[in-house]
Amino acid sequence: MTILFSSIAALAFASALGKLLKRNADLYFPRCDDEGEIEALLADGLALALAKDAA
C-alpha cells in the first residue's frame, strides 16, 4: 500500500512540476507565432519580392 501511495505522490509531484515548468516557459519564452508574426513576415517578404519583380 505504501508503494501505491508513493507512486501516486510521485505522479502528482511530476504533474505539478511539469505544469509549473510549462507555465514559466510560456511566460519567459512565448511562442513566436501566437499572433501571426510568421505569416506577417512572410507576407511582407512576398510583397517586397513582387515589388522588385514588377519594377
mmJSON file of the N, C-alpha and C atoms, coordinates in Angstrom:
{"data_MODEL":{"atom_site":{
"group_PDB":["ATOM","ATOM","ATOM","ATOM","ATOM","ATOM","ATOM","ATOM","ATOM","ATOM","ATOM","ATOM","ATOM","ATOM","ATOM","ATOM","ATOM","ATOM","ATOM","ATOM","ATOM","ATOM","ATOM","ATOM","ATOM","ATOM","ATOM","ATOM","ATOM","ATOM","ATOM","ATOM","ATOM","ATOM","ATOM","ATOM","ATOM","ATOM","ATOM","ATOM","ATOM","ATOM","ATOM","ATOM","ATOM","ATOM","ATOM","ATOM","ATOM","ATOM","ATOM","ATOM","ATOM","ATOM","ATOM","ATOM","ATOM","ATOM","ATOM","ATOM","ATOM","ATOM","ATOM","ATOM","ATOM","ATOM","ATOM","ATOM","ATOM","ATOM","ATOM","ATOM","ATOM","ATOM","ATOM","ATOM","ATOM","ATOM","ATOM","ATOM","ATOM","ATOM","ATOM","ATOM","ATOM","ATOM","ATOM","ATOM","ATOM","ATOM","ATOM","ATOM","ATOM","ATOM","ATOM","ATOM","ATOM","ATOM","ATOM","ATOM","ATOM","ATOM","ATOM","ATOM","ATOM","ATOM","ATOM","ATOM","ATOM","ATOM","ATOM","ATOM","ATOM","ATOM","ATOM","ATOM","ATOM","ATOM","ATOM","ATOM","ATOM","ATOM","ATOM","ATOM","ATOM","ATOM","ATOM","ATOM","ATOM","ATOM","ATOM","ATOM","ATOM","ATOM","ATOM","ATOM","ATOM","ATOM","ATOM","ATOM","ATOM","ATOM","ATOM","ATOM","ATOM","ATOM","ATOM","ATOM","ATOM","ATOM","ATOM","ATOM","ATOM","ATOM","ATOM","ATOM","ATOM","ATOM","ATOM","ATOM","ATOM","ATOM","ATOM","ATOM","ATOM"],
"id":[1,2,3,4,5,6,7,8,9,10,11,12,13,14,15,16,17,18,19,20,21,22,23,24,25,26,27,28,29,30,31,32,33,34,35,36,37,38,39,40,41,42,43,44,45,46,47,48,49,50,51,52,53,54,55,56,57,58,59,60,61,62,63,64,65,66,67,68,69,70,71,72,73,74,75,76,77,78,79,80,81,82,83,84,85,86,87,88,89,90,91,92,93,94,95,96,97,98,99,100,101,102,103,104,105,106,107,108,109,110,111,112,113,114,115,116,117,118,119,120,121,122,123,124,125,126,127,128,129,130,131,132,133,134,135,136,137,138,139,140,141,142,143,144,145,146,147,148,149,150,151,152,153,154,155,156,157,158,159,160,161,162,163,164,165],
"type_symbol":["N","C","C","N","C","C","N","C","C","N","C","C","N","C","C","N","C","C","N","C","C","N","C","C","N","C","C","N","C","C","N","C","C","N","C","C","N","C","C","N","C","C","N","C","C","N","C","C","N","C","C","N","C","C","N","C","C","N","C","C","N","C","C","N","C","C","N","C","C","N","C","C","N","C","C","N","C","C","N","C","C","N","C","C","N","C","C","N","C","C","N","C","C","N","C","C","N","C","C","N","C","C","N","C","C","N","C","C","N","C","C","N","C","C","N","C","C","N","C","C","N","C","C","N","C","C","N","C","C","N","C","C","N","C","C","N","C","C","N","C","C","N","C","C","N","C","C","N","C","C","N","C","C","N","C","C","N","C","C","N","C","C","N","C","C"],
"label_atom_id":["N","CA","C","N","CA","C","N","CA","C","N","CA","C","N","CA","C","N","CA","C","N","CA","C","N","CA","C","N","CA","C","N","CA","C","N","CA","C","N","CA","C","N","CA","C","N","CA","C","N","CA","C","N","CA","C","N","CA","C","N","CA","C","N","CA","C","N","CA","C","N","CA","C","N","CA","C","N","CA","C","N","CA","C","N","CA","C","N","CA","C","N","CA","C","N","CA","C","N","CA","C","N","CA","C","N","CA","C","N","CA","C","N","CA","C","N","CA","C","N","CA","C","N","CA","C","N","CA","C","N","CA","C","N","CA","C","N","CA","C","N","CA","C","N","CA","C","N","CA","C","N","CA","C","N","CA","C","N","CA","C","N","CA","C","N","CA","C","N","CA","C","N","CA","C","N","CA","C","N","CA","C","N","CA","C","N","CA","C","N","CA","C"],
"label_alt_id":[null,null,null,null,null,null,null,null,null,null,null,null,null,null,null,null,null,null,null,null,null,null,null,null,null,null,null,null,null,null,null,null,null,null,null,null,null,null,null,null,null,null,null,null,null,null,null,null,null,null,null,null,null,null,null,null,null,null,null,null,null,null,null,null,null,null,null,null,null,null,null,null,null,null,null,null,null,null,null,null,null,null,null,null,null,null,null,null,null,null,null,null,null,null,null,null,null,null,null,null,null,null,null,null,null,null,null,null,null,null,null,null,null,null,null,null,null,null,null,null,null,null,null,null,null,null,null,null,null,null,null,null,null,null,null,null,null,null,null,null,null,null,null,null,null,null,null,null,null,null,null,null,null,null,null,null,null,null,null,null,null,null,null,null,null],
"label_comp_id":["MET","MET","MET","THR","THR","THR","ILE","ILE","ILE","LEU","LEU","LEU","PHE","PHE","PHE","SER","SER","SER","SER","SER","SER","ILE","ILE","ILE","ALA","ALA","ALA","ALA","ALA","ALA","LEU","LEU","LEU","ALA","ALA","ALA","PHE","PHE","PHE","ALA","ALA","ALA","SER","SER","SER","ALA","ALA","ALA","LEU","LEU","LEU","GLY","GLY","GLY","LYS","LYS","LYS","LEU","LEU","LEU","LEU","LEU","LEU","LYS","LYS","LYS","ARG","ARG","ARG","ASN","ASN","ASN","ALA","ALA","ALA","ASP","ASP","ASP","LEU","LEU","LEU","TYR","TYR","TYR","PHE","PHE","PHE","PRO","PRO","PRO","ARG","ARG","ARG","CYS","CYS","CYS","ASP","ASP","ASP","ASP","ASP","ASP","GLU","GLU","GLU","GLY","GLY","GLY","GLU","GLU","GLU","ILE","ILE","ILE","GLU","GLU","GLU","ALA","ALA","ALA","LEU","LEU","LEU","LEU","LEU","LEU","ALA","ALA","ALA","ASP","ASP","ASP","GLY","GLY","GLY","LEU","LEU","LEU","ALA","ALA","ALA","LEU","LEU","LEU","ALA","ALA","ALA","LEU","LEU","LEU","ALA","ALA","ALA","LYS","LYS","LYS","ASP","ASP","ASP","ALA","ALA","ALA","ALA","ALA","ALA"],
"label_asym_id":["A","A","A","A","A","A","A","A","A","A","A","A","A","A","A","A","A","A","A","A","A","A","A","A","A","A","A","A","A","A","A","A","A","A","A","A","A","A","A","A","A","A","A","A","A","A","A","A","A","A","A","A","A","A","A","A","A","A","A","A","A","A","A","A","A","A","A","A","A","A","A","A","A","A","A","A","A","A","A","A","A","A","A","A","A","A","A","A","A","A","A","A","A","A","A","A","A","A","A","A","A","A","A","A","A","A","A","A","A","A","A","A","A","A","A","A","A","A","A","A","A","A","A","A","A","A","A","A","A","A","A","A","A","A","A","A","A","A","A","A","A","A","A","A","A","A","A","A","A","A","A","A","A","A","A","A","A","A","A","A","A","A","A","A","A"],
"label_entity_id":["1","1","1","1","1","1","1","1","1","1","1","1","1","1","1","1","1","1","1","1","1","1","1","1","1","1","1","1","1","1","1","1","1","1","1","1","1","1","1","1","1","1","1","1","1","1","1","1","1","1","1","1","1","1","1","1","1","1","1","1","1","1","1","1","1","1","1","1","1","1","1","1","1","1","1","1","1","1","1","1","1","1","1","1","1","1","1","1","1","1","1","1","1","1","1","1","1","1","1","1","1","1","1","1","1","1","1","1","1","1","1","1","1","1","1","1","1","1","1","1","1","1","1","1","1","1","1","1","1","1","1","1","1","1","1","1","1","1","1","1","1","1","1","1","1","1","1","1","1","1","1","1","1","1","1","1","1","1","1","1","1","1","1","1","1"],
"label_seq_id":[1,1,1,2,2,2,3,3,3,4,4,4,5,5,5,6,6,6,7,7,7,8,8,8,9,9,9,10,10,10,11,11,11,12,12,12,13,13,13,14,14,14,15,15,15,16,16,16,17,17,17,18,18,18,19,19,19,20,20,20,21,21,21,22,22,22,23,23,23,24,24,24,25,25,25,26,26,26,27,27,27,28,28,28,29,29,29,30,30,30,31,31,31,32,32,32,33,33,33,34,34,34,35,35,35,36,36,36,37,37,37,38,38,38,39,39,39,40,40,40,41,41,41,42,42,42,43,43,43,44,44,44,45,45,45,46,46,46,47,47,47,48,48,48,49,49,49,50,50,50,51,51,51,52,52,52,53,53,53,54,54,54,55,55,55],
"pdbx_PDB_ins_code":[null,null,null,null,null,null,null,null,null,null,null,null,null,null,null,null,null,null,null,null,null,null,null,null,null,null,null,null,null,null,null,null,null,null,null,null,null,null,null,null,null,null,null,null,null,null,null,null,null,null,null,null,null,null,null,null,null,null,null,null,null,null,null,null,null,null,null,null,null,null,null,null,null,null,null,null,null,null,null,null,null,null,null,null,null,null,null,null,null,null,null,null,null,null,null,null,null,null,null,null,null,null,null,null,null,null,null,null,null,null,null,null,null,null,null,null,null,null,null,null,null,null,null,null,null,null,null,null,null,null,null,null,null,null,null,null,null,null,null,null,null,null,null,null,null,null,null,null,null,null,null,null,null,null,null,null,null,null,null,null,null,null,null,null,null],
"Cartn_x":[0.816,0.0,0.867,1.976,2.884,3.463,3.746,4.291,3.256,1.993,0.922,0.812,0.812,0.729,1.966,3.114,4.345,4.288,3.767,3.641,2.672,1.556,0.572,1.16,1.888,2.509,3.556,4.331,5.349,4.7,3.604,2.902,2.308,1.742,1.179,2.273,3.4,4.515,5.049,5.199,5.7,4.728,3.441,2.44,2.484,2.558,2.617,3.89,5.002,6.268,6.227,5.645,5.52,4.671,3.561,2.701,3.42,4.168,4.921,5.988,6.717,7.753,7.151,6.017,5.369,4.887,4.311,3.829,4.983,6.096,7.25,7.855,7.901,8.436,7.564,6.247,5.351,5.455,5.722,5.828,7.116,8.233,9.529,9.968,9.444,9.79,8.504,7.762,6.484,6.692,5.697,5.768,5.751,6.561,6.712,5.511,4.652,3.562,2.203,2.175,0.9,0.0,0.57,-0.236,-0.003,0.465,0.623,1.839,2.904,4.078,4.773,4.776,5.445,4.712,3.378,2.613,2.828,2.883,3.106,4.489,5.488,6.841,6.904,6.275,6.264,5.507,4.404,3.63,4.431,5.16,5.994,7.099,7.713,8.767,8.229,7.036,6.415,6.068,5.535,5.197,6.452,7.543,8.799,9.328,9.262,9.734,8.887,7.583,6.711,6.948,7.233,7.516,8.812,9.806,11.072,10.87,10.042,9.788,9.006,8.116,7.301,8.109,9.157,9.943,10.942],
"Cartn_y":[-1.186,0.0,1.259,1.196,2.335,2.624,1.558,1.738,2.422,2.058,2.672,4.162,4.518,5.929,6.701,6.066,6.719,6.966,6.01,6.166,7.29,7.341,8.402,9.765,9.835,11.102,11.531,10.583,10.908,11.408,10.779,11.236,12.628,12.879,14.201,15.26,14.939,15.879,16.155,15.099,15.27,16.101,15.875,16.642,18.119,18.385,19.772,20.455,19.747,20.311,20.587,19.675,19.876,21.087,21.249,22.412,23.708,23.688,24.873,25.224,24.222,24.476,24.963,24.39,24.83,26.273,26.614,27.986,28.975,28.638,29.528,29.625,28.519,28.555,29.43,29.311,30.141,31.61,31.868,33.246,33.905,33.207,33.802,33.562,32.537,32.235,32.015,33.09,32.911,32.373,31.679,31.148,32.323,32.238,33.376,33.544,32.532,32.625,32.774,33.242,33.387,34.41,35.405,36.463,36.576,35.521,35.513,36.256,36.354,37.102,36.443,35.118,34.433,34.725,34.657,34.95,36.391,37.313,38.717,38.906,38.23,38.331,37.766,36.619,36.028,36.904,37.495,38.367,39.607,40.178,41.345,40.986,39.824,39.382,39.13,38.553,38.299,39.607,40.555,41.852,42.551,42.464,43.074,42.398,41.068,40.34,40.662,40.762,41.103,42.529,43.435,44.818,44.894,44.093,44.084,43.511,42.454,41.843,42.78,43.56,44.468,45.667,46.01,47.199,46.935],
"Cartn_z":[0.0,0.0,0.0,0.725,0.77,-0.61,-1.353,-2.703,-3.592,-3.442,-4.225,-3.919,-2.64,-2.263,-2.712,-2.633,-3.097,-4.594,-5.339,-6.788,-7.135,-6.435,-6.682,-6.333,-5.232,-4.835,-5.851,-6.367,-7.368,-8.653,-9.071,-10.273,-10.078,-8.914,-8.636,-8.62,-8.018,-7.977,-9.381,-10.184,-11.548,-12.384,-12.198,-12.935,-12.544,-11.252,-10.785,-11.258,-11.206,-11.667,-13.166,-13.932,-15.375,-15.714,-14.997,-15.238,-14.884,-13.789,-13.384,-14.416,-14.886,-15.887,-17.2,-17.609,-18.843,-18.714,-17.551,-17.345,-17.395,-16.76,-16.775,-18.169,-18.891,-20.253,-21.146,-21.02,-21.822,-21.435,-20.169,-19.696,-20.177,-20.05,-20.374,-21.812,-22.465,-23.849,-24.634,-24.921,-25.615,-27.021,-27.485,-28.854,-29.824,-30.848,-31.756,-32.668,-32.775,-33.732,-33.057,-31.829,-31.143,-31.822,-32.445,-33.049,-34.55,-35.175,-36.62,-37.124,-36.306,-36.74,-37.936,-37.971,-39.084,-40.383,-40.36,-41.567,-42.018,-41.072,-41.419,-42.032,-41.476,-42.014,-43.426,-43.648,-44.984,-45.971,-45.548,-46.432,-46.804,-45.847,-46.144,-47.13,-46.929,-47.84,-49.234,-49.328,-50.624,-51.32,-50.575,-51.165,-51.678,-50.933,-51.365,-52.626,-52.665,-53.845,-55.068,-54.899,-56.028,-56.497,-55.577,-55.961,-56.756,-56.368,-57.115,-58.504,-58.616,-59.919,-60.829,-60.261,-61.059,-61.543,-60.812,-61.169,-62.253],
"occupancy":[1.0,1.0,1.0,1.0,1.0,1.0,1.0,1.0,1.0,1.0,1.0,1.0,1.0,1.0,1.0,1.0,1.0,1.0,1.0,1.0,1.0,1.0,1.0,1.0,1.0,1.0,1.0,1.0,1.0,1.0,1.0,1.0,1.0,1.0,1.0,1.0,1.0,1.0,1.0,1.0,1.0,1.0,1.0,1.0,1.0,1.0,1.0,1.0,1.0,1.0,1.0,1.0,1.0,1.0,1.0,1.0,1.0,1.0,1.0,1.0,1.0,1.0,1.0,1.0,1.0,1.0,1.0,1.0,1.0,1.0,1.0,1.0,1.0,1.0,1.0,1.0,1.0,1.0,1.0,1.0,1.0,1.0,1.0,1.0,1.0,1.0,1.0,1.0,1.0,1.0,1.0,1.0,1.0,1.0,1.0,1.0,1.0,1.0,1.0,1.0,1.0,1.0,1.0,1.0,1.0,1.0,1.0,1.0,1.0,1.0,1.0,1.0,1.0,1.0,1.0,1.0,1.0,1.0,1.0,1.0,1.0,1.0,1.0,1.0,1.0,1.0,1.0,1.0,1.0,1.0,1.0,1.0,1.0,1.0,1.0,1.0,1.0,1.0,1.0,1.0,1.0,1.0,1.0,1.0,1.0,1.0,1.0,1.0,1.0,1.0,1.0,1.0,1.0,1.0,1.0,1.0,1.0,1.0,1.0,1.0,1.0,1.0,1.0,1.0,1.0],
"B_iso_or_equiv":[0.0,0.0,0.0,0.0,0.0,0.0,0.0,0.0,0.0,0.0,0.0,0.0,0.0,0.0,0.0,0.0,0.0,0.0,0.0,0.0,0.0,0.0,0.0,0.0,0.0,0.0,0.0,0.0,0.0,0.0,0.0,0.0,0.0,0.0,0.0,0.0,0.0,0.0,0.0,0.0,0.0,0.0,0.0,0.0,0.0,0.0,0.0,0.0,0.0,0.0,0.0,0.0,0.0,0.0,0.0,0.0,0.0,0.0,0.0,0.0,0.0,0.0,0.0,0.0,0.0,0.0,0.0,0.0,0.0,0.0,0.0,0.0,0.0,0.0,0.0,0.0,0.0,0.0,0.0,0.0,0.0,0.0,0.0,0.0,0.0,0.0,0.0,0.0,0.0,0.0,0.0,0.0,0.0,0.0,0.0,0.0,0.0,0.0,0.0,0.0,0.0,0.0,0.0,0.0,0.0,0.0,0.0,0.0,0.0,0.0,0.0,0.0,0.0,0.0,0.0,0.0,0.0,0.0,0.0,0.0,0.0,0.0,0.0,0.0,0.0,0.0,0.0,0.0,0.0,0.0,0.0,0.0,0.0,0.0,0.0,0.0,0.0,0.0,0.0,0.0,0.0,0.0,0.0,0.0,0.0,0.0,0.0,0.0,0.0,0.0,0.0,0.0,0.0,0.0,0.0,0.0,0.0,0.0,0.0,0.0,0.0,0.0,0.0,0.0,0.0],
"pdbx_formal_charge":[null,null,null,null,null,null,null,null,null,null,null,null,null,null,null,null,null,null,null,null,null,null,null,null,null,null,null,null,null,null,null,null,null,null,null,null,null,null,null,null,null,null,null,null,null,null,null,null,null,null,null,null,null,null,null,null,null,null,null,null,null,null,null,null,null,null,null,null,null,null,null,null,null,null,null,null,null,null,null,null,null,null,null,null,null,null,null,null,null,null,null,null,null,null,null,null,null,null,null,null,null,null,null,null,null,null,null,null,null,null,null,null,null,null,null,null,null,null,null,null,null,null,null,null,null,null,null,null,null,null,null,null,null,null,null,null,null,null,null,null,null,null,null,null,null,null,null,null,null,null,null,null,null,null,null,null,null,null,null,null,null,null,null,null,null],
"auth_seq_id":[1,1,1,2,2,2,3,3,3,4,4,4,5,5,5,6,6,6,7,7,7,8,8,8,9,9,9,10,10,10,11,11,11,12,12,12,13,13,13,14,14,14,15,15,15,16,16,16,17,17,17,18,18,18,19,19,19,20,20,20,21,21,21,22,22,22,23,23,23,24,24,24,25,25,25,26,26,26,27,27,27,28,28,28,29,29,29,30,30,30,31,31,31,32,32,32,33,33,33,34,34,34,35,35,35,36,36,36,37,37,37,38,38,38,39,39,39,40,40,40,41,41,41,42,42,42,43,43,43,44,44,44,45,45,45,46,46,46,47,47,47,48,48,48,49,49,49,50,50,50,51,51,51,52,52,52,53,53,53,54,54,54,55,55,55],
"auth_comp_id":["MET","MET","MET","THR","THR","THR","ILE","ILE","ILE","LEU","LEU","LEU","PHE","PHE","PHE","SER","SER","SER","SER","SER","SER","ILE","ILE","ILE","ALA","ALA","ALA","ALA","ALA","ALA","LEU","LEU","LEU","ALA","ALA","ALA","PHE","PHE","PHE","ALA","ALA","ALA","SER","SER","SER","ALA","ALA","ALA","LEU","LEU","LEU","GLY","GLY","GLY","LYS","LYS","LYS","LEU","LEU","LEU","LEU","LEU","LEU","LYS","LYS","LYS","ARG","ARG","ARG","ASN","ASN","ASN","ALA","ALA","ALA","ASP","ASP","ASP","LEU","LEU","LEU","TYR","TYR","TYR","PHE","PHE","PHE","PRO","PRO","PRO","ARG","ARG","ARG","CYS","CYS","CYS","ASP","ASP","ASP","ASP","ASP","ASP","GLU","GLU","GLU","GLY","GLY","GLY","GLU","GLU","GLU","ILE","ILE","ILE","GLU","GLU","GLU","ALA","ALA","ALA","LEU","LEU","LEU","LEU","LEU","LEU","ALA","ALA","ALA","ASP","ASP","ASP","GLY","GLY","GLY","LEU","LEU","LEU","ALA","ALA","ALA","LEU","LEU","LEU","ALA","ALA","ALA","LEU","LEU","LEU","ALA","ALA","ALA","LYS","LYS","LYS","ASP","ASP","ASP","ALA","ALA","ALA","ALA","ALA","ALA"],
"auth_asym_id":["A","A","A","A","A","A","A","A","A","A","A","A","A","A","A","A","A","A","A","A","A","A","A","A","A","A","A","A","A","A","A","A","A","A","A","A","A","A","A","A","A","A","A","A","A","A","A","A","A","A","A","A","A","A","A","A","A","A","A","A","A","A","A","A","A","A","A","A","A","A","A","A","A","A","A","A","A","A","A","A","A","A","A","A","A","A","A","A","A","A","A","A","A","A","A","A","A","A","A","A","A","A","A","A","A","A","A","A","A","A","A","A","A","A","A","A","A","A","A","A","A","A","A","A","A","A","A","A","A","A","A","A","A","A","A","A","A","A","A","A","A","A","A","A","A","A","A","A","A","A","A","A","A","A","A","A","A","A","A","A","A","A","A","A","A"],
"auth_atom_id":["N","CA","C","N","CA","C","N","CA","C","N","CA","C","N","CA","C","N","CA","C","N","CA","C","N","CA","C","N","CA","C","N","CA","C","N","CA","C","N","CA","C","N","CA","C","N","CA","C","N","CA","C","N","CA","C","N","CA","C","N","CA","C","N","CA","C","N","CA","C","N","CA","C","N","CA","C","N","CA","C","N","CA","C","N","CA","C","N","CA","C","N","CA","C","N","CA","C","N","CA","C","N","CA","C","N","CA","C","N","CA","C","N","CA","C","N","CA","C","N","CA","C","N","CA","C","N","CA","C","N","CA","C","N","CA","C","N","CA","C","N","CA","C","N","CA","C","N","CA","C","N","CA","C","N","CA","C","N","CA","C","N","CA","C","N","CA","C","N","CA","C","N","CA","C","N","CA","C","N","CA","C","N","CA","C","N","CA","C","N","CA","C"],
"pdbx_PDB_model_num":[1,1,1,1,1,1,1,1,1,1,1,1,1,1,1,1,1,1,1,1,1,1,1,1,1,1,1,1,1,1,1,1,1,1,1,1,1,1,1,1,1,1,1,1,1,1,1,1,1,1,1,1,1,1,1,1,1,1,1,1,1,1,1,1,1,1,1,1,1,1,1,1,1,1,1,1,1,1,1,1,1,1,1,1,1,1,1,1,1,1,1,1,1,1,1,1,1,1,1,1,1,1,1,1,1,1,1,1,1,1,1,1,1,1,1,1,1,1,1,1,1,1,1,1,1,1,1,1,1,1,1,1,1,1,1,1,1,1,1,1,1,1,1,1,1,1,1,1,1,1,1,1,1,1,1,1,1,1,1,1,1,1,1,1,1]
}}}
